Amino acid sequence: AEFGADVVKIEAPETGDPLRKWRKLHEGTSLWWYLQSRNKKSVCVNLKSADGVEIVKRLAAEADVIIENLRPGALERLGIGWDVLHA
Protein backbone atom coordinates (compact mmCIF):
# COMPACT_ATOMS: atom_id res chain seq x y z
CA ALA A 1 0.00 0.00 0.00
CA GLU A 2 2.93 2.32 0.61
CA PHE A 3 3.93 1.92 -3.05
CA GLY A 4 0.50 2.71 -4.51
CA ALA A 5 -1.32 -0.63 -4.48
CA ASP A 6 -4.95 -0.68 -3.38
CA VAL A 7 -4.87 -3.02 -0.39
CA VAL A 8 -8.09 -4.23 1.25
CA LYS A 9 -7.62 -5.91 4.60
CA ILE A 10 -10.46 -8.17 5.73
CA GLU A 11 -10.93 -8.18 9.48
CA ALA A 12 -13.13 -10.26 11.77
CA PRO A 13 -16.24 -8.71 13.32
CA GLU A 14 -15.98 -7.48 16.92
CA THR A 15 -12.24 -8.18 17.33
CA GLY A 16 -10.65 -6.91 14.14
CA ASP A 17 -6.95 -7.49 13.64
CA PRO A 18 -5.22 -8.36 16.95
CA LEU A 19 -2.49 -5.86 16.02
CA ARG A 20 -4.99 -3.07 16.75
CA LYS A 21 -4.53 -3.69 20.50
CA TRP A 22 -0.90 -4.87 20.56
CA ARG A 23 1.59 -3.18 22.88
CA LYS A 24 1.80 0.60 23.08
CA LEU A 25 -1.60 2.23 22.47
CA HIS A 26 -2.48 5.73 21.37
CA GLU A 27 -6.12 6.65 21.99
CA GLY A 28 -7.00 2.94 22.19
CA THR A 29 -5.20 1.83 19.03
CA SER A 30 -1.74 0.29 18.72
CA LEU A 31 1.02 2.44 17.33
CA TRP A 32 2.09 -0.64 15.34
CA TRP A 33 -1.37 -0.75 13.77
CA TYR A 34 -0.90 2.77 12.44
CA LEU A 35 2.44 1.77 10.96
CA GLN A 36 1.55 -1.66 9.52
CA SER A 37 -1.84 -0.65 8.13
CA ARG A 38 -0.84 2.69 6.66
CA ASN A 39 -2.61 3.37 3.34
CA LYS A 40 -4.66 0.15 3.58
CA LYS A 41 -8.44 -0.06 3.51
CA SER A 42 -10.10 -2.29 6.09
CA VAL A 43 -13.44 -4.03 5.86
CA CYS A 44 -15.18 -6.08 8.53
CA VAL A 45 -16.47 -9.37 7.11
CA ASN A 46 -17.93 -12.41 8.84
CA LEU A 47 -16.39 -15.22 6.79
CA LYS A 48 -18.74 -17.73 8.40
CA SER A 49 -21.83 -16.11 6.84
CA ALA A 50 -23.12 -16.50 3.29
CA ASP A 51 -23.07 -12.72 2.84
CA GLY A 52 -19.45 -12.60 4.01
CA VAL A 53 -18.43 -15.29 1.54
CA GLU A 54 -20.08 -13.36 -1.28
CA ILE A 55 -18.26 -10.17 -0.28
CA VAL A 56 -14.93 -12.01 -0.40
CA LYS A 57 -15.77 -13.49 -3.81
CA ARG A 58 -16.61 -10.03 -5.18
CA LEU A 59 -13.39 -8.55 -3.79
CA ALA A 60 -11.37 -11.47 -5.18
CA ALA A 61 -12.87 -10.99 -8.65
CA GLU A 62 -11.22 -7.55 -8.78
CA ALA A 63 -7.92 -8.56 -7.14
CA ASP A 64 -4.57 -9.19 -8.77
CA VAL A 65 -3.16 -10.81 -5.62
CA ILE A 66 -4.76 -12.47 -2.59
CA ILE A 67 -2.82 -13.14 0.58
CA GLU A 68 -4.41 -15.05 3.43
CA ASN A 69 -3.06 -15.91 6.85
CA LEU A 70 -5.57 -18.41 8.19
CA ARG A 71 -4.76 -21.94 9.26
CA PRO A 72 -4.26 -24.42 6.41
CA GLY A 73 -7.61 -25.55 5.02
CA ALA A 74 -9.63 -22.77 6.71
CA LEU A 75 -10.63 -21.04 3.47
CA GLU A 76 -11.61 -24.38 1.94
CA ARG A 77 -13.85 -25.14 4.93
CA LEU A 78 -15.45 -21.71 4.51
CA GLY A 79 -16.13 -22.44 0.83
CA ILE A 80 -13.67 -19.87 -0.50
CA GLY A 81 -10.55 -21.89 -1.18
CA TRP A 82 -8.13 -21.30 -4.04
CA ASP A 83 -10.24 -23.17 -6.60
CA VAL A 84 -13.35 -21.07 -5.82
CA LEU A 85 -11.54 -17.73 -5.73
CA HIS A 86 -9.52 -18.52 -8.85
CA ALA A 87 -12.68 -19.32 -10.79
C-alpha positions, -999 to +999 in steps of 0.1 A: +000+000+000+029+023+006+039+019-031+005+027-045-013-006-045-049-007-034-049-030-004-081-042+013-076-059+046-105-082+057-109-082+095-131-103+118-162-087+133-160-075+169-122-082+173-106-069+141-069-075+136-052-084+169-025-059+160-050-031+167-045-037+205-009-049+206+016-032+229+018+006+231-016+022+225-025+057+214-061+066+220-070+029+222-052+018+190-017+003+187+010+024+173+021-006+153-014-007+138-009+028+124+024+018+110+016-017+095-018-006+081-008+027+067-026+034+033-047+001+036-084-001+035-101-023+061-134-040+059-152-061+085-165-094+071-179-124+088-164-152+068-187-177+084-218-161+068-231-165+033-231-127+028-195-126+040-184-153+015-201-134-013-183-102-003-149-120-004-158-135-038-166-100-052-134-086-038-114-115-052-129-110-086-112-075-088-079-086-071-046-092-088-032-108-056-048-125-026-028-131+006-044-151+034-031-159+069-056-184+082-048-219+093-043-244+064-076-256+050-096-228+067-106-210+035-116-244+019-139-251+049-154-217+045-161-224+008-137-199-005-105-219-012-081-213-040-102-232-066-133-211-058-115-177-057-095-185-088-127-193-108 
